[in-house]
């Protein structure tokens, strides 16, 4: 079953969060003089999966600055027309 593209960044964020928690657990176990390497390995795996899931999806452009973009493009076109 394929996950919808809009859910992939959320799943990636979940794995990143779990990876950071596991990394903190590894550091805490290191301070107790008995480091648990399994926490480090799981943290690195979760962080890698999280980054891969977050990287794959391109976010759509928001419509917040459409007016500004259009105005800048029009002014650019006018400048190019004047140069010709």
mmCIF file of the N, C-alpha and C atoms, coordinates in Angstrom:
data_MODEL
# 
_entry.id   MODEL 
# 
loop_
_atom_site.group_PDB 
_atom_site.id 
_atom_site.type_symbol 
_atom_site.label_atom_id 
_atom_site.label_alt_id 
_atom_site.label_comp_id 
_atom_site.label_asym_id 
_atom_site.label_entity_id 
_atom_site.label_seq_id 
_atom_site.pdbx_PDB_ins_code 
_atom_site.Cartn_x 
_atom_site.Cartn_y 
_atom_site.Cartn_z 
_atom_site.occupancy 
_atom_site.B_iso_or_equiv 
_atom_site.pdbx_formal_charge 
_atom_site.auth_seq_id 
_atom_site.auth_comp_id 
_atom_site.auth_asym_id 
_atom_site.auth_atom_id 
_atom_site.pdbx_PDB_model_num 
ATOM 1   N N  . UNK A 1 1  ? 0.846  -1.181 0.000   1.00 0.00 ? 1  UNK A N  1 
ATOM 2   C CA . UNK A 1 1  ? 0.000  0.000  0.000   1.00 0.00 ? 1  UNK A CA 1 
ATOM 3   C C  . UNK A 1 1  ? 0.891  1.243  0.000   1.00 0.00 ? 1  UNK A C  1 
ATOM 4   N N  . UNK A 1 2  ? 0.675  2.092  -0.945  1.00 0.00 ? 2  UNK A N  1 
ATOM 5   C CA . UNK A 1 2  ? 1.476  3.311  -1.119  1.00 0.00 ? 2  UNK A CA 1 
ATOM 6   C C  . UNK A 1 2  ? 0.887  4.438  -0.265  1.00 0.00 ? 2  UNK A C  1 
ATOM 7   N N  . UNK A 1 3  ? 1.755  5.183  0.438   1.00 0.00 ? 3  UNK A N  1 
ATOM 8   C CA . UNK A 1 3  ? 1.269  6.321  1.218   1.00 0.00 ? 3  UNK A CA 1 
ATOM 9   C C  . UNK A 1 3  ? 1.062  7.510  0.297   1.00 0.00 ? 3  UNK A C  1 
ATOM 10  N N  . UNK A 1 4  ? 0.006  8.279  0.537   1.00 0.00 ? 4  UNK A N  1 
ATOM 11  C CA . UNK A 1 4  ? -0.203 9.477  -0.291  1.00 0.00 ? 4  UNK A CA 1 
ATOM 12  C C  . UNK A 1 4  ? 0.963  10.445 -0.132  1.00 0.00 ? 4  UNK A C  1 
ATOM 13  N N  . UNK A 1 5  ? 1.290  11.199 -1.195  1.00 0.00 ? 5  UNK A N  1 
ATOM 14  C CA . UNK A 1 5  ? 2.463  12.088 -1.139  1.00 0.00 ? 5  UNK A CA 1 
ATOM 15  C C  . UNK A 1 5  ? 2.380  13.149 -0.049  1.00 0.00 ? 5  UNK A C  1 
ATOM 16  N N  . UNK A 1 6  ? 1.178  13.593 0.314   1.00 0.00 ? 6  UNK A N  1 
ATOM 17  C CA . UNK A 1 6  ? 1.087  14.644 1.318   1.00 0.00 ? 6  UNK A CA 1 
ATOM 18  C C  . UNK A 1 6  ? 1.383  14.110 2.725   1.00 0.00 ? 6  UNK A C  1 
ATOM 19  N N  . UNK A 1 7  ? 1.366  12.780 2.907   1.00 0.00 ? 7  UNK A N  1 
ATOM 20  C CA . UNK A 1 7  ? 1.650  12.216 4.222   1.00 0.00 ? 7  UNK A CA 1 
ATOM 21  C C  . UNK A 1 7  ? 3.129  11.898 4.423   1.00 0.00 ? 7  UNK A C  1 
ATOM 22  N N  . UNK A 1 8  ? 3.899  11.848 3.357   1.00 0.00 ? 8  UNK A N  1 
ATOM 23  C CA . UNK A 1 8  ? 5.309  11.483 3.484   1.00 0.00 ? 8  UNK A CA 1 
ATOM 24  C C  . UNK A 1 8  ? 6.113  12.445 4.355   1.00 0.00 ? 8  UNK A C  1 
ATOM 25  N N  . UNK A 1 9  ? 5.953  13.754 4.214   1.00 0.00 ? 9  UNK A N  1 
ATOM 26  C CA . UNK A 1 9  ? 6.726  14.629 5.117   1.00 0.00 ? 9  UNK A CA 1 
ATOM 27  C C  . UNK A 1 9  ? 6.350  14.441 6.580   1.00 0.00 ? 9  UNK A C  1 
ATOM 28  N N  . UNK A 1 10 ? 5.093  14.135 6.842   1.00 0.00 ? 10 UNK A N  1 
ATOM 29  C CA . UNK A 1 10 ? 4.676  13.907 8.235   1.00 0.00 ? 10 UNK A CA 1 
ATOM 30  C C  . UNK A 1 10 ? 5.296  12.639 8.787   1.00 0.00 ? 10 UNK A C  1 
ATOM 31  N N  . UNK A 1 11 ? 5.351  11.599 7.975   1.00 0.00 ? 11 UNK A N  1 
ATOM 32  C CA . UNK A 1 11 ? 5.986  10.362 8.406   1.00 0.00 ? 11 UNK A CA 1 
ATOM 33  C C  . UNK A 1 11 ? 7.475  10.604 8.624   1.00 0.00 ? 11 UNK A C  1 
ATOM 34  N N  . UNK A 1 12 ? 8.092  11.379 7.749   1.00 0.00 ? 12 UNK A N  1 
ATOM 35  C CA . UNK A 1 12 ? 9.501  11.728 7.914   1.00 0.00 ? 12 UNK A CA 1 
ATOM 36  C C  . UNK A 1 12 ? 9.756  12.496 9.197   1.00 0.00 ? 12 UNK A C  1 
ATOM 37  N N  . UNK A 1 13 ? 8.859  13.421 9.525   1.00 0.00 ? 13 UNK A N  1 
ATOM 38  C CA . UNK A 1 13 ? 8.996  14.177 10.767  1.00 0.00 ? 13 UNK A CA 1 
ATOM 39  C C  . UNK A 1 13 ? 8.891  13.253 11.975  1.00 0.00 ? 13 UNK A C  1 
ATOM 40  N N  . UNK A 1 14 ? 7.981  12.280 11.897  1.00 0.00 ? 14 UNK A N  1 
ATOM 41  C CA . UNK A 1 14 ? 7.843  11.304 12.981  1.00 0.00 ? 14 UNK A CA 1 
ATOM 42  C C  . UNK A 1 14 ? 9.144  10.540 13.184  1.00 0.00 ? 14 UNK A C  1 
ATOM 43  N N  . UNK A 1 15 ? 9.743  10.052 12.089  1.00 0.00 ? 15 UNK A N  1 
ATOM 44  C CA . UNK A 1 15 ? 10.994 9.319  12.215  1.00 0.00 ? 15 UNK A CA 1 
ATOM 45  C C  . UNK A 1 15 ? 12.125 10.204 12.717  1.00 0.00 ? 15 UNK A C  1 
ATOM 46  N N  . UNK A 1 16 ? 12.150 11.457 12.310  1.00 0.00 ? 16 UNK A N  1 
ATOM 47  C CA . UNK A 1 16 ? 13.168 12.373 12.819  1.00 0.00 ? 16 UNK A CA 1 
ATOM 48  C C  . UNK A 1 16 ? 13.014 12.569 14.323  1.00 0.00 ? 16 UNK A C  1 
ATOM 49  N N  . UNK A 1 17 ? 11.784 12.726 14.767  1.00 0.00 ? 17 UNK A N  1 
ATOM 50  C CA . UNK A 1 17 ? 11.532 12.905 16.204  1.00 0.00 ? 17 UNK A CA 1 
ATOM 51  C C  . UNK A 1 17 ? 11.970 11.670 16.988  1.00 0.00 ? 17 UNK A C  1 
ATOM 52  N N  . UNK A 1 18 ? 11.604 10.498 16.508  1.00 0.00 ? 18 UNK A N  1 
ATOM 53  C CA . UNK A 1 18 ? 12.003 9.262  17.179  1.00 0.00 ? 18 UNK A CA 1 
ATOM 54  C C  . UNK A 1 18 ? 13.528 9.128  17.172  1.00 0.00 ? 18 UNK A C  1 
ATOM 55  N N  . UNK A 1 19 ? 14.154 9.492  16.073  1.00 0.00 ? 19 UNK A N  1 
ATOM 56  C CA . UNK A 1 19 ? 15.609 9.423  15.986  1.00 0.00 ? 19 UNK A CA 1 
ATOM 57  C C  . UNK A 1 19 ? 16.298 10.331 16.989  1.00 0.00 ? 19 UNK A C  1 
ATOM 58  N N  . UNK A 1 20 ? 15.774 11.547 17.151  1.00 0.00 ? 20 UNK A N  1 
ATOM 59  C CA . UNK A 1 20 ? 16.371 12.466 18.127  1.00 0.00 ? 20 UNK A CA 1 
ATOM 60  C C  . UNK A 1 20 ? 16.165 11.971 19.558  1.00 0.00 ? 20 UNK A C  1 
ATOM 61  N N  . UNK A 1 21 ? 15.010 11.392 19.834  1.00 0.00 ? 21 UNK A N  1 
ATOM 62  C CA . UNK A 1 21 ? 14.759 10.843 21.179  1.00 0.00 ? 21 UNK A CA 1 
ATOM 63  C C  . UNK A 1 21 ? 15.725 9.692  21.449  1.00 0.00 ? 21 UNK A C  1 
ATOM 64  N N  . UNK A 1 22 ? 15.909 8.818  20.470  1.00 0.00 ? 22 UNK A N  1 
ATOM 65  C CA . UNK A 1 22 ? 16.847 7.712  20.657  1.00 0.00 ? 22 UNK A CA 1 
ATOM 66  C C  . UNK A 1 22 ? 18.281 8.213  20.813  1.00 0.00 ? 22 UNK A C  1 
ATOM 67  N N  . UNK A 1 23 ? 18.619 9.283  20.115  1.00 0.00 ? 23 UNK A N  1 
ATOM 68  C CA . UNK A 1 23 ? 19.953 9.860  20.257  1.00 0.00 ? 23 UNK A CA 1 
ATOM 69  C C  . UNK A 1 23 ? 20.155 10.414 21.669  1.00 0.00 ? 23 UNK A C  1 
ATOM 70  N N  . UNK A 1 24 ? 19.137 11.049 22.211  1.00 0.00 ? 24 UNK A N  1 
ATOM 71  C CA . UNK A 1 24 ? 19.214 11.549 23.590  1.00 0.00 ? 24 UNK A CA 1 
ATOM 72  C C  . UNK A 1 24 ? 19.342 10.387 24.570  1.00 0.00 ? 24 UNK A C  1 
ATOM 73  N N  . UNK A 1 25 ? 18.619 9.306  24.314  1.00 0.00 ? 25 UNK A N  1 
ATOM 74  C CA . UNK A 1 25 ? 18.745 8.128  25.184  1.00 0.00 ? 25 UNK A CA 1 
ATOM 75  C C  . UNK A 1 25 ? 20.152 7.541  25.116  1.00 0.00 ? 25 UNK A C  1 
ATOM 76  N N  . UNK A 1 26 ? 20.745 7.537  23.923  1.00 0.00 ? 26 UNK A N  1 
ATOM 77  C CA . UNK A 1 26 ? 22.122 7.053  23.798  1.00 0.00 ? 26 UNK A CA 1 
ATOM 78  C C  . UNK A 1 26 ? 23.075 7.935  24.596  1.00 0.00 ? 26 UNK A C  1 
ATOM 79  N N  . UNK A 1 27 ? 22.899 9.252  24.478  1.00 0.00 ? 27 UNK A N  1 
ATOM 80  C CA . UNK A 1 27 ? 23.774 10.160 25.228  1.00 0.00 ? 27 UNK A CA 1 
ATOM 81  C C  . UNK A 1 27 ? 23.577 9.993  26.730  1.00 0.00 ? 27 UNK A C  1 
ATOM 82  N N  . UNK A 1 28 ? 22.334 9.808  27.164  1.00 0.00 ? 28 UNK A N  1 
ATOM 83  C CA . UNK A 1 28 ? 22.074 9.597  28.594  1.00 0.00 ? 28 UNK A CA 1 
ATOM 84  C C  . UNK A 1 28 ? 22.694 8.291  29.066  1.00 0.00 ? 28 UNK A C  1 
ATOM 85  N N  . UNK A 1 29 ? 22.645 7.251  28.241  1.00 0.00 ? 29 UNK A N  1 
ATOM 86  C CA . UNK A 1 29 ? 23.265 5.985  28.648  1.00 0.00 ? 29 UNK A CA 1 
ATOM 87  C C  . UNK A 1 29 ? 24.786 6.123  28.670  1.00 0.00 ? 29 UNK A C  1 
ATOM 88  N N  . UNK A 1 30 ? 25.314 6.996  27.848  1.00 0.00 ? 30 UNK A N  1 
ATOM 89  C CA . UNK A 1 30 ? 26.757 7.236  27.862  1.00 0.00 ? 30 UNK A CA 1 
ATOM 90  C C  . UNK A 1 30 ? 27.210 7.923  29.131  1.00 0.00 ? 30 UNK A C  1 
ATOM 91  N N  . UNK A 1 31 ? 26.372 8.807  29.654  1.00 0.00 ? 31 UNK A N  1 
ATOM 92  C CA . UNK A 1 31 ? 26.712 9.487  30.907  1.00 0.00 ? 31 UNK A CA 1 
ATOM 93  C C  . UNK A 1 31 ? 26.656 8.533  32.096  1.00 0.00 ? 31 UNK A C  1 
ATOM 94  N N  . UNK A 1 32 ? 25.922 7.434  31.955  1.00 0.00 ? 32 UNK A N  1 
ATOM 95  C CA . UNK A 1 32 ? 25.839 6.470  33.056  1.00 0.00 ? 32 UNK A CA 1 
ATOM 96  C C  . UNK A 1 32 ? 26.961 5.436  32.985  1.00 0.00 ? 32 UNK A C  1 
ATOM 97  N N  . UNK A 1 33 ? 27.954 5.672  32.151  1.00 0.00 ? 33 UNK A N  1 
ATOM 98  C CA . UNK A 1 33 ? 29.145 4.831  31.993  1.00 0.00 ? 33 UNK A CA 1 
ATOM 99  C C  . UNK A 1 33 ? 28.846 3.468  31.370  1.00 0.00 ? 33 UNK A C  1 
ATOM 100 N N  . UNK A 1 34 ? 27.621 3.251  30.840  1.00 0.00 ? 34 UNK A N  1 
ATOM 101 C CA . UNK A 1 34 ? 27.300 2.018  30.129  1.00 0.00 ? 34 UNK A CA 1 
ATOM 102 C C  . UNK A 1 34 ? 26.567 2.379  28.841  1.00 0.00 ? 34 UNK A C  1 
ATOM 103 N N  . UNK A 1 35 ? 27.278 2.866  27.834  1.00 0.00 ? 35 UNK A N  1 
ATOM 104 C CA . UNK A 1 35 ? 26.595 3.288  26.602  1.00 0.00 ? 35 UNK A CA 1 
ATOM 105 C C  . UNK A 1 35 ? 25.946 2.109  25.876  1.00 0.00 ? 35 UNK A C  1 
ATOM 106 N N  . UNK A 1 36 ? 24.715 2.322  25.469  1.00 0.00 ? 36 UNK A N  1 
ATOM 107 C CA . UNK A 1 36 ? 23.968 1.315  24.717  1.00 0.00 ? 36 UNK A CA 1 
ATOM 108 C C  . UNK A 1 36 ? 24.090 1.657  23.231  1.00 0.00 ? 36 UNK A C  1 
ATOM 109 N N  . UNK A 1 37 ? 24.865 0.882  22.520  1.00 0.00 ? 37 UNK A N  1 
ATOM 110 C CA . UNK A 1 37 ? 25.125 1.132  21.107  1.00 0.00 ? 37 UNK A CA 1 
ATOM 111 C C  . UNK A 1 37 ? 23.853 0.947  20.275  1.00 0.00 ? 37 UNK A C  1 
ATOM 112 N N  . UNK A 1 38 ? 22.939 0.103  20.726  1.00 0.00 ? 38 UNK A N  1 
ATOM 113 C CA . UNK A 1 38 ? 21.702 -0.138 19.978  1.00 0.00 ? 38 UNK A CA 1 
ATOM 114 C C  . UNK A 1 38 ? 20.891 1.154  19.838  1.00 0.00 ? 38 UNK A C  1 
ATOM 115 N N  . UNK A 1 39 ? 20.936 2.012  20.864  1.00 0.00 ? 39 UNK A N  1 
ATOM 116 C CA . UNK A 1 39 ? 20.232 3.303  20.769  1.00 0.00 ? 39 UNK A CA 1 
ATOM 117 C C  . UNK A 1 39 ? 20.832 4.168  19.666  1.00 0.00 ? 39 UNK A C  1 
ATOM 118 N N  . UNK A 1 40 ? 22.147 4.158  19.563  1.00 0.00 ? 40 UNK A N  1 
ATOM 119 C CA . UNK A 1 40 ? 22.815 4.936  18.528  1.00 0.00 ? 40 UNK A CA 1 
ATOM 120 C C  . UNK A 1 40 ? 22.467 4.408  17.136  1.00 0.00 ? 40 UNK A C  1 
ATOM 121 N N  . UNK A 1 41 ? 22.510 3.095  16.966  1.00 0.00 ? 41 UNK A N  1 
ATOM 122 C CA . UNK A 1 41 ? 22.206 2.505  15.662  1.00 0.00 ? 41 UNK A CA 1 
ATOM 123 C C  . UNK A 1 41 ? 20.760 2.758  15.256  1.00 0.00 ? 41 UNK A C  1 
ATOM 124 N N  . UNK A 1 42 ? 19.835 2.605  16.187  1.00 0.00 ? 42 UNK A N  1 
ATOM 125 C CA . UNK A 1 42 ? 18.421 2.871  15.889  1.00 0.00 ? 42 UNK A CA 1 
ATOM 126 C C  . UNK A 1 42 ? 18.199 4.353  15.602  1.00 0.00 ? 42 UNK A C  1 
ATOM 127 N N  . UNK A 1 43 ? 18.885 5.216  16.333  1.00 0.00 ? 43 UNK A N  1 
ATOM 128 C CA . UNK A 1 43 ? 18.740 6.658  16.115  1.00 0.00 ? 43 UNK A CA 1 
ATOM 129 C C  . UNK A 1 43 ? 19.226 7.035  14.723  1.00 0.00 ? 43 UNK A C  1 
ATOM 130 N N  . UNK A 1 44 ? 20.371 6.510  14.324  1.00 0.00 ? 44 UNK A N  1 
ATOM 131 C CA . UNK A 1 44 ? 20.903 6.819  12.992  1.00 0.00 ? 44 UNK A CA 1 
ATOM 132 C C  . UNK A 1 44 ? 19.992 6.289  11.897  1.00 0.00 ? 44 UNK A C  1 
ATOM 133 N N  . UNK A 1 45 ? 19.432 5.094  12.097  1.00 0.00 ? 45 UNK A N  1 
ATOM 134 C CA . UNK A 1 45 ? 18.523 4.523  11.102  1.00 0.00 ? 45 UNK A CA 1 
ATOM 135 C C  . UNK A 1 45 ? 17.253 5.370  10.991  1.00 0.00 ? 45 UNK A C  1 
ATOM 136 N N  . UNK A 1 46 ? 16.689 5.756  12.118  1.00 0.00 ? 46 UNK A N  1 
ATOM 137 C CA . UNK A 1 46 ? 15.463 6.577  12.101  1.00 0.00 ? 46 UNK A CA 1 
ATOM 138 C C  . UNK A 1 46 ? 15.724 7.948  11.485  1.00 0.00 ? 46 UNK A C  1 
ATOM 139 N N  . UNK A 1 47 ? 16.856 8.550  11.804  1.00 0.00 ? 47 UNK A N  1 
ATOM 140 C CA . UNK A 1 47 ? 17.182 9.849  11.227  1.00 0.00 ? 47 UNK A CA 1 
ATOM 141 C C  . UNK A 1 47 ? 17.362 9.751  9.719   1.00 0.00 ? 47 UNK A C  1 
ATOM 142 N N  . UNK A 1 48 ? 18.001 8.694  9.257   1.00 0.00 ? 48 UNK A N  1 
ATOM 143 C CA . UNK A 1 48 ? 18.194 8.503  7.825   1.00 0.00 ? 48 UNK A CA 1 
ATOM 144 C C  . UNK A 1 48 ? 16.851 8.334  7.112   1.00 0.00 ? 48 UNK A C  1 
ATOM 145 N N  . UNK A 1 49 ? 15.986 7.482  7.658   1.00 0.00 ? 49 UNK A N  1 
ATOM 146 C CA . UNK A 1 49 ? 14.665 7.273  7.051   1.00 0.00 ? 49 UNK A CA 1 
ATOM 147 C C  . UNK A 1 49 ? 13.869 8.574  7.078   1.00 0.00 ? 49 UNK A C  1 
ATOM 148 N N  . UNK A 1 50 ? 13.944 9.304  8.171   1.00 0.00 ? 50 UNK A N  1 
ATOM 149 C CA . UNK A 1 50 ? 13.227 10.575 8.281   1.00 0.00 ? 50 UNK A CA 1 
ATOM 150 C C  . UNK A 1 50 ? 13.678 11.583 7.244   1.00 0.00 ? 50 UNK A C  1 
ATOM 151 N N  . UNK A 1 51 ? 14.989 11.705 7.058   1.00 0.00 ? 51 UNK A N  1 
ATOM 152 C CA . UNK A 1 51 ? 15.497 12.639 6.054   1.00 0.00 ? 51 UNK A CA 1 
ATOM 153 C C  . UNK A 1 51 ? 15.100 12.211 4.645   1.00 0.00 ? 51 UNK A C  1 
ATOM 154 N N  . UNK A 1 52 ? 15.119 10.913 4.387   1.00 0.00 ? 52 UNK A N  1 
ATOM 155 C CA . UNK A 1 52 ? 14.732 10.430 3.057   1.00 0.00 ? 52 UNK A CA 1 
ATOM 156 C C  . UNK A 1 52 ? 13.257 10.704 2.775   1.00 0.00 ? 52 UNK A C  1 
ATOM 157 N N  . UNK A 1 53 ? 12.408 10.508 3.758   1.00 0.00 ? 53 UNK A N  1 
ATOM 158 C CA . UNK A 1 53 ? 10.988 10.774 3.562   1.00 0.00 ? 53 UNK A CA 1 
ATOM 159 C C  . UNK A 1 53 ? 10.718 12.266 3.398   1.00 0.00 ? 53 UNK A C  1 
ATOM 160 N N  . UNK A 1 54 ? 11.425 13.095 4.127   1.00 0.00 ? 54 UNK A N  1 
ATOM 161 C CA . UNK A 1 54 ? 11.201 14.540 4.020   1.00 0.00 ? 54 UNK A CA 1 
ATOM 162 C C  . UNK A 1 54 ? 11.755 15.101 2.717   1.00 0.00 ? 54 UNK A C  1 
ATOM 163 N N  . UNK A 1 55 ? 12.787 14.494 2.180   1.00 0.00 ? 55 UNK A N  1 
ATOM 164 C CA . UNK A 1 55 ? 13.452 15.008 0.999   1.00 0.00 ? 55 UNK A CA 1 
ATOM 165 C C  . UNK A 1 55 ? 12.686 14.691 -0.280  1.00 0.00 ? 55 UNK A C  1 
ATOM 166 N N  . UNK A 1 56 ? 11.954 13.615 -0.326  1.00 0.00 ? 56 UNK A N  1 
ATOM 167 C CA . UNK A 1 56 ? 11.360 13.139 -1.573  1.00 0.00 ? 56 UNK A CA 1 
ATOM 168 C C  . UNK A 1 56 ? 10.233 14.012 -2.099  1.00 0.00 ? 56 UNK A C  1 
ATOM 169 N N  . UNK A 1 57 ? 9.511  14.694 -1.256  1.00 0.00 ? 57 UNK A N  1 
ATOM 170 C CA . UNK A 1 57 ? 8.318  15.422 -1.696  1.00 0.00 ? 57 UNK A CA 1 
ATOM 171 C C  . UNK A 1 57 ? 8.633  16.906 -1.833  1.00 0.00 ? 57 UNK A C  1 
ATOM 172 N N  . UNK A 1 58 ? 8.316  17.453 -3.005  1.00 0.00 ? 58 UNK A N  1 
ATOM 173 C CA . UNK A 1 58 ? 8.454  18.889 -3.183  1.00 0.00 ? 58 UNK A CA 1 
ATOM 174 C C  . UNK A 1 58 ? 7.155  19.546 -2.745  1.00 0.00 ? 58 UNK A C  1 
ATOM 175 N N  . UNK A 1 59 ? 7.288  20.562 -1.979  1.00 0.00 ? 59 UNK A N  1 
ATOM 176 C CA . UNK A 1 59 ? 6.106  21.254 -1.488  1.00 0.00 ? 59 UNK A CA 1 
ATOM 177 C C  . UNK A 1 59 ? 5.563  22.175 -2.575  1.00 0.00 ? 59 UNK A C  1 
ATOM 178 N N  . UNK A 1 60 ? 4.246  22.236 -2.674  1.00 0.00 ? 60 UNK A N  1 
ATOM 179 C CA . UNK A 1 60 ? 3.671  23.154 -3.666  1.00 0.00 ? 60 UNK A CA 1 
ATOM 180 C C  . UNK A 1 60 ? 3.874  24.604 -3.223  1.00 0.00 ? 60 UNK A C  1 
ATOM 181 N N  . UNK A 1 61 ? 3.934  25.494 -4.201  1.00 0.00 ? 61 UNK A N  1 
ATOM 182 C CA . UNK A 1 61 ? 4.095  26.903 -3.882  1.00 0.00 ? 61 UNK A CA 1 
ATOM 183 C C  . UNK A 1 61 ? 2.846  27.421 -3.198  1.00 0.00 ? 61 UNK A C  1 
ATOM 184 N N  . UNK A 1 62 ? 3.031  28.188 -2.168  1.00 0.00 ? 62 UNK A N  1 
ATOM 185 C CA . UNK A 1 62 ? 1.886  28.787 -1.500  1.00 0.00 ? 62 UNK A CA 1 
ATOM 186 C C  . UNK A 1 62 ? 1.452  30.023 -2.280  1.00 0.00 ? 62 UNK A C  1 
ATOM 187 N N  . UNK A 1 63 ? 0.235  30.418 -2.103  1.00 0.00 ? 63 UNK A N  1 
ATOM 188 C CA . UNK A 1 63 ? -0.289 31.560 -2.833  1.00 0.00 ? 63 UNK A CA 1 
ATOM 189 C C  . UNK A 1 63 ? -0.130 32.871 -2.087  1.00 0.00 ? 63 UNK A C  1 
ATOM 190 N N  . UNK A 1 64 ? 0.724  32.889 -1.080  1.00 0.00 ? 64 UNK A N  1 
ATOM 191 C CA . UNK A 1 64 ? 0.844  34.081 -0.251  1.00 0.00 ? 64 UNK A CA 1 
ATOM 192 C C  . UNK A 1 64 ? 1.377  35.291 -0.993  1.00 0.00 ? 64 UNK A C  1 
ATOM 193 N N  . UNK A 1 65 ? 2.344  35.090 -1.843  1.00 0.00 ? 65 UNK A N  1 
ATOM 194 C CA . UNK A 1 65 ? 3.016  36.226 -2.460  1.00 0.00 ? 65 UNK A CA 1 
ATOM 195 C C  . UNK A 1 65 ? 2.760  36.306 -3.959  1.00 0.00 ? 65 UNK A C  1 
ATOM 196 N N  . UNK A 1 66 ? 1.613  35.819 -4.396  1.00 0.00 ? 66 UNK A N  1 
ATOM 197 C CA . UNK A 1 66 ? 1.314  35.829 -5.827  1.00 0.00 ? 66 UNK A CA 1 
ATOM 198 C C  . UNK A 1 66 ? 1.278  37.237 -6.396  1.00 0.00 ? 66 UNK A C  1 
ATOM 199 N N  . UNK A 1 67 ? 0.692  38.166 -5.678  1.00 0.00 ? 67 UNK A N  1 
ATOM 200 C CA . UNK A 1 67 ? 0.605  39.544 -6.180  1.00 0.00 ? 67 UNK A CA 1 
ATOM 201 C C  . UNK A 1 67 ? 1.996  40.141 -6.361  1.00 0.00 ? 67 UNK A C  1 
ATOM 202 N N  . UNK A 1 68 ? 2.874  39.903 -5.411  1.00 0.00 ? 68 UNK A N  1 
ATOM 203 C CA . UNK A 1 68 ? 4.225  40.443 -5.485  1.00 0.00 ? 68 UNK A CA 1 
ATOM 204 C C  . UNK A 1 68 ? 4.990  39.793 -6.632  1.00 0.00 ? 68 UNK A C  1 
ATOM 205 N N  . UNK A 1 69 ? 4.850  38.458 -6.778  1.00 0.00 ? 69 UNK A N  1 
ATOM 206 C CA . UNK A 1 69 ? 5.542  37.760 -7.863  1.00 0.00 ? 69 UNK A CA 1 
ATOM 207 C C  . UNK A 1 69 ? 5.078  38.272 -9.220  1.00 0.00 ? 69 UNK A C  1 
ATOM 208 N N  . UNK A 1 70 ? 3.765  38.445 -9.373  1.00 0.00 ? 70 UNK A N  1 
ATOM 209 C CA . UNK A 1 70 ? 3.239  38.940 -10.651 1.00 0.00 ? 70 UNK A CA 1 
ATOM 210 C C  . UNK A 1 70 ? 3.741  40.349 -10.941 1.00 0.00 ? 70 UNK A C  1 
ATOM 211 N N  . UNK A 1 71 ? 3.754  41.199 -9.916  1.00 0.00 ? 71 UNK A N  1 
ATOM 212 C CA . UNK A 1 71 ? 4.223  42.572 -10.114 1.00 0.00 ? 71 UNK A CA 1 
ATOM 213 C C  . UNK A 1 71 ? 5.706  42.589 -10.494 1.00 0.00 ? 71 UNK A C  1 
ATOM 214 N N  . UNK A 1 72 ? 6.514  41.772 -9.857  1.00 0.00 ? 72 UNK A N  1 
ATOM 215 C CA . UNK A 1 72 ? 7.937  41.707 -10.192 1.00 0.00 ? 72 UNK A CA 1 
ATOM 216 C C  . UNK A 1 72 ? 8.146  41.178 -11.602 1.00 0.00 ? 72 UNK A C  1 
ATOM 217 N N  . UNK A 1 73 ? 7.365  40.194 -11.983 1.00 0.00 ? 73 UNK A N  1 
ATOM 218 C CA . UNK A 1 73 ? 7.508  39.646 -13.327 1.00 0.00 ? 73 UNK A CA 1 
ATOM 219 C C  . UNK A 1 73 ? 7.086  40.672 -14.383 1.00 0.00 ? 73 UNK A C  1 
ATOM 220 N N  . UNK A 1 74 ? 6.017  41.405 -14.120 1.00 0.00 ? 74 UNK A N  1 
ATOM 221 C CA . UNK A 1 74 ? 5.586  42.449 -15.064 1.00 0.00 ? 74 UNK A CA 1 
ATOM 222 C C  . UNK A 1 74 ? 6.657  43.521 -15.213 1.00 0.00 ? 74 UNK A C  1 
ATOM 223 N N  . UNK A 1 75 ? 7.248  43.940 -14.090 1.00 0.00 ? 75 UNK A N  1 
ATOM 224 C CA . UNK A 1 75 ? 8.283  44.978 -14.176 1.00 0.00 ? 75 UNK A CA 1 
ATOM 225 C C  . UNK A 1 75 ? 9.506  44.455 -14.923 1.00 0.00 ? 75 UNK A C  1 
ATOM 226 N N  . UNK A 1 76 ? 9.850  43.187 -14.741 1.00 0.00 ? 76 UNK A N  1 
ATOM 227 C CA . UNK A 1 76 ? 10.958 42.593 -15.469 1.00 0.00 ? 76 UNK A CA 1 
ATOM 228 C C  . UNK A 1 76 ? 10.673 42.571 -16.971 1.00 0.00 ? 76 UNK A C  1 
ATOM 229 N N  . UNK A 1 77 ? 9.450  42.205 -17.327 1.00 0.00 ? 77 UNK A N  1 
ATOM 230 C CA . UNK A 1 77 ? 9.068  42.163 -18.742 1.00 0.00 ? 77 UNK A CA 1 
ATOM 231 C C  . UNK A 1 77 ? 9.109  43.557 -19.360 1.00 0.00 ? 77 UNK A C  1 
ATOM 232 N N  . UNK A 1 78 ? 8.667  44.566 -18.616 1.00 0.00 ? 78 UNK A N  1 
ATOM 233 C CA . UNK A 1 78 ? 8.700  45.945 -19.111 1.00 0.00 ? 78 UNK A CA 1 
ATOM 234 C C  . UNK A 1 78 ? 10.132 46.403 -19.345 1.00 0.00 ? 78 UNK A C  1 
ATOM 235 N N  . UNK A 1 79 ? 11.029 46.061 -18.419 1.00 0.00 ? 79 UNK A N  1 
ATOM 236 C CA . UNK A 1 79 ? 12.433 46.440 -18.570 1.00 0.00 ? 79 UNK A CA 1 
ATOM 237 C C  . UNK A 1 79 ? 13.048 45.775 -19.800 1.00 0.00 ? 79 UNK A C  1 
ATOM 238 N N  . UNK A 1 80 ? 12.703 44.505 -20.019 1.00 0.00 ? 80 UNK A N  1 
ATOM 239 C CA . UNK A 1 80 ? 13.229 43.798 -21.189 1.00 0.00 ? 80 UNK A CA 1 
ATOM 240 C C  . UNK A 1 80 ? 12.697 44.410 -22.475 1.00 0.00 ? 80 UNK A C  1 
ATOM 241 N N  . UNK A 1 81 ? 11.434 44.833 -22.483 1.00 0.00 ? 81 UNK A N  1 
ATOM 242 C CA . UNK A 1 81 ? 10.854 45.461 -23.667 1.00 0.00 ? 81 UNK A CA 1 
ATOM 243 C C  . UNK A 1 81 ? 11.512 46.805 -23.964 1.00 0.00 ? 81 UNK A C  1 
ATOM 244 N N  . UNK A 1 82 ? 11.837 47.546 -22.925 1.00 0.00 ? 82 UNK A N  1 
ATOM 245 C CA . UNK A 1 82 ? 12.498 48.853 -23.105 1.00 0.00 ? 82 UNK A CA 1 
ATOM 246 C C  . UNK A 1 82 ? 13.905 48.680 -23.656 1.00 0.00 ? 82 UNK A C  1 
ATOM 247 N N  . UNK A 1 83 ? 14.586 47.604 -23.262 1.00 0.00 ? 83 UNK A N  1 
ATOM 248 C CA . UNK A 1 83 ? 15.941 47.371 -23.744 1.00 0.00 ? 83 UNK A CA 1 
ATOM 249 C C  . UNK A 1 83 ? 15.945 47.040 -25.236 1.00 0.00 ? 83 UNK A C  1 
ATOM 250 N N  . UNK A 1 84 ? 14.876 46.452 -25.743 1.00 0.00 ? 84 UNK A N  1 
ATOM 251 C CA . UNK A 1 84 ? 14.815 46.074 -27.164 1.00 0.00 ? 84 UNK A CA 1 
ATOM 252 C C  . UNK A 1 84 ? 14.520 47.227 -27.980 1.00 0.00 ? 84 UNK A C  1 
# 
